[in-house]
Amino acid sequence: MEIKPGQIYKHFKGDTYKILSLAKHTETEEWMIIYERQTDIVHTGWRVWARPENMFFEYIEKDGYNGPRFEYISG
């Protein structure tokens, strides 16, 4: 799937995020996904995040969960 600004994804822990932009790391030229939390930010205080594209789409095994880190919702 091609990632585009405006798309909404759900994190495996339940929060939803909107894609703001794509960026390239200055040193490695690795694609980074810039995304914004759409749900409550009280527990972290942060709203905008960046994650390498390969990590954004990876499958994980954590806390009894086995599946994608982020799941496409809409957009």
C-alpha positions as CSV (number, residue, x, y, z in Angstrom):
1,M,0.0,0.0,0.0
2,E,1.2,3.5,-0.8
3,I,1.2,5.7,2.2
4,K,-0.2,9.2,1.7
5,P,-0.8,12.2,3.9
6,G,-4.2,12.2,5.4
7,Q,-4.5,8.4,5.8
8,I,-5.5,7.1,9.3
9,Y,-3.9,4.2,10.9
10,K,-4.6,2.4,14.2
11,H,-1.6,1.4,16.4
12,F,-1.7,-2.0,18.0
13,K,-2.1,-0.4,21.4
14,G,-5.4,1.3,20.2
15,D,-4.5,4.9,19.5
16,T,-5.3,6.3,16.0
17,Y,-2.8,8.4,14.0
18,K,-3.0,10.6,10.9
19,I,-0.2,10.6,8.4
20,L,1.2,14.1,8.0
21,S,4.1,13.6,5.6
22,L,7.0,11.4,4.4
23,A,10.6,12.5,5.0
24,K,14.1,11.2,4.2
25,H,16.7,10.9,7.0
26,T,19.5,13.3,6.2
27,E,22.3,10.7,6.8
28,T,20.9,7.4,5.8
29,E,18.2,8.6,3.2
30,E,15.9,6.1,4.9
31,W,12.2,7.0,4.5
32,M,10.5,8.3,7.6
33,I,6.8,8.5,8.3
34,I,5.6,11.6,10.1
35,Y,2.4,11.0,11.9
36,E,0.1,12.7,14.4
37,R,-1.8,11.2,17.3
38,Q,-5.6,11.7,16.9
39,T,-6.5,10.4,20.3
40,D,-5.8,11.6,23.9
41,I,-2.2,12.8,24.4
42,V,-2.3,13.0,28.2
43,H,-0.2,10.0,28.9
44,T,2.7,11.1,26.6
45,G,2.4,14.8,26.1
46,W,3.5,14.4,22.5
47,R,1.3,14.6,19.4
48,V,3.7,14.3,16.4
49,W,6.0,11.4,15.9
50,A,8.5,10.1,13.2
51,R,9.2,6.4,12.6
52,P,11.2,4.6,9.9
53,E,8.9,3.3,7.2
54,N,10.1,-0.3,7.7
55,M,9.3,-0.1,11.4
56,F,5.9,1.5,10.7
57,F,4.8,-1.5,8.6
58,E,6.6,-4.3,10.5
59,Y,4.8,-7.2,12.2
60,I,5.6,-7.4,15.9
61,E,5.2,-9.8,18.8
62,K,4.7,-7.9,22.1
63,D,2.7,-8.3,25.2
64,G,0.8,-11.2,23.8
65,Y,0.1,-9.4,20.5
66,N,1.2,-10.8,17.2
67,G,0.4,-8.7,14.1
68,P,1.1,-5.4,12.4
69,R,2.3,-2.4,14.4
70,F,-0.1,-0.2,12.5
71,E,-3.3,-1.1,10.7
72,Y,-4.8,1.0,7.9
73,I,-8.2,2.5,8.8
74,S,-9.1,5.1,6.1
75,G,-8.1,7.8,3.8
